[in-house]
């Protein structure tokens, strides 16, 4: 999936890139980024993110998602001025990047 601002979420390589620079993501950060990017502009609760990214049997605190989002934003900010992940107060998070037509990267 390719988005404005140079972000690519490559599902085959299991990585995120901005302007051909690989973003050093943990497995958890990649799963969250891929999940949010697959549902642009859709607000997801922390619980929905936990269930979709980690599975129903995840024992951790759903507030762990906040830490992962903070780290994702910090890492993305090293390569881009775009803020791709928005906080939806009282709900959770949503991806705000605009997917470029005809530019889907598996």
N, CA, C and O of each residue as an XYZ file, in Angstrom:
424
protein
N       0.856     -1.169      0.000
C       0.000      0.000      0.000
C       0.900      1.229      0.000
O       1.803      1.347      0.829
N       0.652      2.135     -0.926
C       1.459      3.343     -1.025
C       0.582      4.554     -0.745
O      -0.545      4.654     -1.228
N       1.127      5.468      0.045
C       0.372      6.625      0.500
C       1.109      7.911      0.174
O       2.323      7.914     -0.029
N       0.353      9.012      0.127
C       0.945     10.324     -0.053
C       1.992     10.578      1.019
O       1.883     10.078      2.139
N       3.005     11.359      0.666
C       4.080     11.634      1.611
C       5.185     10.597      1.559
O       6.152     10.677      2.316
N       5.045      9.611      0.659
C       6.108      8.641      0.450
C       6.052      7.393      1.299
O       6.971      6.576      1.235
N       5.004      7.211      2.098
C       4.913      6.024      2.948
C       4.462      4.815      2.140
O       3.492      4.876      1.384
N       5.182      3.726      2.316
C       4.810      2.444      1.724
C       4.715      1.426      2.850
O       5.639      1.282      3.651
N       3.594      0.722      2.904
C       3.434     -0.400      3.825
C       3.474     -1.641      2.944
O       2.508     -1.958      2.249
N       4.597     -2.329      2.983
C       4.851     -3.473      2.109
C       4.511     -4.758      2.854
O       5.240     -5.187      3.749
N       3.395     -5.361      2.470
C       2.920     -6.558      3.163
C       3.758     -7.793      2.854
O       3.843     -8.698      3.683
N       4.374     -7.847      1.687
C       5.220     -8.996      1.358
C       6.543     -8.944      2.111
O       7.002     -9.957      2.638
N       7.152     -7.773      2.160
C       8.427     -7.613      2.867
C       8.225     -7.432      4.369
O       9.177     -7.504      5.146
N       6.979     -7.199      4.767
C       6.639     -6.996      6.183
C       7.421     -5.813      6.748
O       8.045     -5.902      7.805
N       7.368     -4.679      5.995
C       8.097     -3.497      6.438
C       7.398     -2.227      5.991
O       6.566     -2.237      5.083
N       7.753     -1.139      6.647
C       7.304      0.183      6.256
C       8.493      0.956      5.717
O       9.608      0.831      6.223
N       8.251      1.758      4.684
C       9.317      2.582      4.100
C       8.773      3.973      3.822
O       7.589      4.150      3.534
N       9.650      4.945      3.913
C       9.325      6.306      3.499
C      10.455      6.774      2.601
O      11.615      6.809      3.010
N      10.103      7.133      1.371
C      11.094      7.567      0.378
C      12.260      6.578      0.314
O      13.423      6.979      0.363
N      11.944      5.291      0.205
C      12.913      4.202      0.078
C      13.783      3.975      1.308
O      14.722      3.181      1.254
N      13.495      4.650      2.403
C      14.192      4.409      3.670
C      13.347      3.446      4.501
O      12.177      3.719      4.769
N      13.930      2.334      4.903
C      13.204      1.370      5.727
C      13.052      1.939      7.131
O      14.025      2.380      7.743
N      11.825      1.924      7.631
C      11.546      2.368      8.997
C      11.821      1.172      9.908
O      11.230      0.111      9.711
N      12.697      1.315     10.895
C      13.027      0.177     11.763
C      11.905     -0.119     12.758
O      11.898      0.400     13.874
N      10.970     -0.949     12.343
C       9.798     -1.254     13.160
C       9.936     -2.610     13.843
O      10.513     -3.545     13.288
N       9.401     -2.697     15.048
C       9.270     -4.002     15.689
C       8.119     -4.738     15.003
O       7.350     -4.135     14.254
N       8.007     -6.024     15.257
C       6.904     -6.800     14.673
C       5.557     -6.238     15.108
O       4.632     -6.147     14.300
N       5.441     -5.864     16.372
C       4.181     -5.307     16.883
C       3.863     -3.976     16.213
O       2.717     -3.732     15.837
N       4.861     -3.119     16.061
C       4.641     -1.821     15.414
C       4.207     -2.011     13.968
O       3.311     -1.312     13.494
N       4.838     -2.956     13.259
C       4.440     -3.204     11.877
C       2.993     -3.685     11.806
O       2.225     -3.211     10.968
N       2.615     -4.617     12.671
C       1.240     -5.138     12.648
C       0.227     -4.019     12.869
O      -0.812     -3.981     12.210
N       0.524     -3.114     13.791
C      -0.391     -2.000     14.061
C      -0.442     -1.056     12.870
O      -1.526     -0.637     12.464
N       0.713     -0.714     12.301
C       0.745      0.170     11.138
C      -0.019     -0.449      9.971
O      -0.817      0.234      9.330
N       0.211     -1.718      9.688
C      -0.470     -2.389      8.573
C      -1.976     -2.440      8.804
O      -2.757     -2.241      7.874
N      -2.377     -2.704     10.030
C      -3.805     -2.749     10.364
C      -4.461     -1.393     10.133
O      -5.497     -1.307      9.474
N      -3.868     -0.344     10.668
C      -4.447      0.994     10.521
C      -4.443      1.438      9.057
O      -5.418      2.017      8.580
N      -3.344      1.166      8.346
C      -3.235      1.581      6.942
C      -4.251      0.861      6.059
O      -4.698      1.410      5.052
N      -4.615     -0.356      6.427
C      -5.598     -1.118      5.649
C      -7.010     -0.573      5.822
O      -7.914     -0.913      5.060
N      -7.192      0.278      6.834
C      -8.514      0.862      7.115
C      -8.399      2.380      7.250
O      -8.702      2.928      8.309
N      -7.967      3.060      6.196
C      -7.769      4.512      6.313
C      -9.044      5.241      6.722
O     -10.145      4.922      6.272
N      -8.860      6.205      7.568
C      -9.920      7.089      8.076
C     -10.961      6.369      8.936
O     -11.981      6.963      9.287
N     -10.724      5.112      9.277
C     -11.636      4.379     10.159
C     -11.057      4.380     11.569
O      -9.949      3.894     11.795
N     -11.812      4.926     12.510
C     -11.363      4.949     13.904
C     -11.466      3.550     14.498
O     -12.499      2.889     14.387
N     -10.382      3.110     15.129
C     -10.352      1.807     15.785
C     -10.079      2.006     17.268
O      -9.236      2.818     17.651
N     -10.790      1.269     18.089
C     -10.539      1.330     19.522
C      -9.252      0.566     19.836
O      -8.772     -0.226     19.025
N      -8.710      0.815     21.012
C      -7.532      0.065     21.433
C      -7.840     -1.433     21.439
O      -7.012     -2.245     21.026
N      -9.023     -1.787     21.906
C      -9.404     -3.203     21.957
C      -9.458     -3.810     20.555
O      -9.009     -4.939     20.360
N      -9.995     -3.085     19.579
C     -10.027     -3.586     18.203
C      -8.612     -3.780     17.667
O      -8.334     -4.758     16.973
N      -7.722     -2.849     17.990
C      -6.333     -2.966     17.546
C      -5.681     -4.183     18.189
O      -5.012     -4.961     17.508
N      -5.870     -4.354     19.491
C      -5.307     -5.514     20.196
C      -5.805     -6.808     19.564
O      -5.008     -7.694     19.255
N      -7.117     -6.924     19.369
C      -7.691     -8.158     18.836
C      -7.232     -8.443     17.413
O      -6.952     -9.591     17.069
N      -7.153     -7.403     16.581
C      -6.778     -7.603     15.182
C      -5.274     -7.791     14.998
O      -4.847     -8.606     14.179
N      -4.476     -7.049     15.748
C      -3.029     -7.102     15.565
C      -2.359     -8.219     16.363
O      -1.346     -8.771     15.935
N      -2.927     -8.550     17.525
C      -2.268     -9.514     18.411
C      -3.090    -10.770     18.669
O      -2.545    -11.767     19.141
N      -4.364    -10.748     18.378
C      -5.218    -11.910     18.598
C      -5.994    -11.813     19.892
O      -5.656    -11.041     20.789
N      -7.034    -12.609     19.969
C      -7.942    -12.566     21.110
C      -7.303    -13.035     22.408
O      -7.758    -12.657     23.487
N      -6.263    -13.846     22.323
C      -5.657    -14.385     23.538
C      -4.547    -13.500     24.106
O      -3.810    -13.935     24.991
N      -4.416    -12.283     23.619
C      -3.397    -11.354     24.106
C      -3.672    -11.013     25.566
O      -4.775    -10.594     25.916
N      -2.665    -11.194     26.411
C      -2.825    -10.972     27.847
C      -2.405     -9.582     28.307
O      -2.667     -9.212     29.452
N      -1.762     -8.806     27.443
C      -1.243     -7.503     27.848
C      -2.331     -6.457     28.035
O      -3.484     -6.660     27.655
N      -1.946     -5.352     28.620
C      -2.826     -4.209     28.832
C      -3.056     -3.513     27.490
O      -2.108     -3.277     26.742
N      -4.307     -3.186     27.188
C      -4.572     -2.526     25.902
C      -3.940     -1.143     25.833
O      -3.807     -0.592     24.740
N      -3.547     -0.568     26.958
C      -2.828      0.713     26.957
C      -1.424      0.570     26.370
O      -0.768      1.565     26.061
N      -0.970     -0.671     26.220
C       0.301     -0.918     25.543
C       0.239     -0.359     24.128
O       1.256      0.051     23.570
N      -0.957     -0.345     23.551
C      -1.141      0.205     22.208
C      -0.683      1.656     22.170
O      -0.082      2.085     21.185
N      -0.956      2.420     23.225
C      -0.526      3.819     23.273
C       0.990      3.933     23.125
O       1.484      4.805     22.411
N       1.721      3.055     23.798
C       3.185      3.071     23.711
C       3.647      2.710     22.301
O       4.571      3.328     21.772
N       3.006      1.710     21.692
C       3.367      1.333     20.322
C       3.082      2.479     19.349
O       3.888      2.750     18.459
N       1.950      3.148     19.512
C       1.599      4.281     18.646
C       2.614      5.407     18.816
O       3.057      6.000     17.833
N       2.982      5.700     20.054
C       3.988      6.738     20.322
C       5.297      6.404     19.605
O       5.901      7.271     18.973
N       5.729      5.158     19.704
C       6.965      4.743     19.039
C       6.838      4.797     17.525
O       7.772      5.219     16.842
N       5.696      4.375     16.990
C       5.461      4.457     15.547
C       5.551      5.897     15.055
O       6.223      6.181     14.064
N       4.878      6.791     15.744
C       4.904      8.204     15.351
C       6.324      8.759     15.378
O       6.732      9.490     14.475
N       7.069      8.409     16.415
C       8.445      8.901     16.557
C       9.314      8.378     15.413
O      10.099      9.130     14.836
N       9.177      7.113     15.091
C       9.984      6.527     14.023
C       9.609      7.095     12.659
O      10.487      7.385     11.846
N       8.324      7.255     12.406
C       7.879      7.829     11.135
C       8.360      9.268     11.009
O       8.738      9.700      9.920
N       8.350     10.013     12.105
C       8.759     11.426     12.093
C      10.226     11.603     11.710
O      10.616     12.689     11.282
N      11.034     10.579     11.850
C      12.443     10.659     11.429
C      12.570     10.825      9.921
O      13.560     11.370      9.433
N      11.566     10.353      9.182
C      11.640     10.317      7.729
C      10.592     11.172      7.029
O      10.689     11.393      5.822
N       9.603     11.653      7.755
C       8.492     12.363      7.119
C       7.909     13.418      8.050
O       7.950     13.278      9.272
N       7.367     14.475      7.455
C       6.668     15.497      8.242
C       5.189     15.154      8.384
O       4.468     15.813      9.133
N       4.735     14.131      7.670
C       3.326     13.740      7.727
C       3.027     12.979      9.013
O       3.803     12.123      9.438
N       1.898     13.301      9.621
C       1.424     12.560     10.783
C       0.358     11.597     10.283
O      -0.790     11.988     10.073
N       0.734     10.351     10.094
C      -0.176      9.374      9.503
C      -1.168      8.789     10.497
O      -2.206      8.264     10.094
N      -0.869      8.870     11.778
C      -1.724      8.252     12.789
C      -2.315      9.337     13.673
O      -1.594     10.063     14.358
N      -3.631      9.435     13.647
C      -4.341     10.443     14.445
C      -4.955      9.802     15.679
O      -5.373      8.644     15.656
N      -5.000     10.576     16.752
C      -5.723     10.160     17.945
C      -7.175     10.577     17.790
O      -7.463     11.720     17.434
N      -8.079      9.665     18.053
C      -9.507      9.967     18.062
C      -9.914      9.909     19.530
O     -10.134      8.833     20.088
N     -10.009     11.076     20.137
C     -10.225     11.157     21.576
C     -11.495     10.427     21.999
O     -12.556     10.583     21.396
N     -11.356      9.635     23.040
C     -12.469      8.855     23.551
C     -12.701      7.548     22.822
O     -13.536      6.742     23.233
N     -11.954      7.330     21.723
C     -12.136      6.105     20.945
C     -10.821      5.340     20.814
O     -10.682      4.245     21.359
N      -9.863      5.909     20.099
C      -8.599      5.217     19.853
C      -7.781      5.943     18.810
O      -7.350      7.076     19.026
N      -7.562      5.285     17.666
C      -6.680      5.836     16.637
C      -7.244      5.579     15.245
O      -8.068      4.688     15.040
N      -6.773      6.393     14.287
C      -7.110      6.157     12.878
C      -5.925      6.562     12.015
O      -5.111      7.404     12.393
N      -5.854      5.940     10.852
C      -4.815      6.234      9.874
C      -5.339      7.322      8.956
O      -6.445      7.213      8.427
N      -4.548      8.375      8.763
C      -5.018      9.514      7.980
C      -4.335      9.646      6.624
O      -4.609     10.593      5.888
N      -3.450      8.712      6.284
C      -2.775      8.786      4.993
C      -3.730      8.514      3.849
O      -4.696      7.764      3.992
N      -3.451      9.130      2.716
C      -4.284      8.938      1.532
C      -3.593      7.970      0.590
O      -2.489      8.232      0.114
N      -4.258      6.833      0.322
C      -3.663      5.833     -0.552
C      -3.643      6.349     -1.976
O      -4.625      6.902     -2.471
N      -2.494      6.154     -2.631
C      -2.350      6.588     -4.013
C      -2.974      5.545     -4.923
O      -2.684      4.355     -4.802
N      -3.820      5.983     -5.823
C      -4.525      5.086     -6.739
C      -3.529      4.364     -7.643
O      -2.579      4.963     -8.149
N      -3.764      3.074     -7.832
C      -2.932      2.295     -8.736
C      -1.530      2.036     -8.226
O      -0.670      1.589     -8.984
N      -1.286      2.308     -6.962
C       0.057      2.163     -6.407
C       0.089      1.184     -5.238
O       0.855      1.368     -4.292
N      -0.730      0.157     -5.301
C      -0.764     -0.802     -4.195
C       0.472     -1.683     -4.236
O       0.784     -2.289     -5.261
N       1.160     -1.747     -3.129
C       2.312     -2.630     -2.963
C       1.846     -3.758     -2.076
O       1.315     -3.517     -0.992
N       2.036     -4.980     -2.517
C       1.577     -6.128     -1.734
C       2.310     -6.152     -0.437
O       2.081     -7.039      0.385
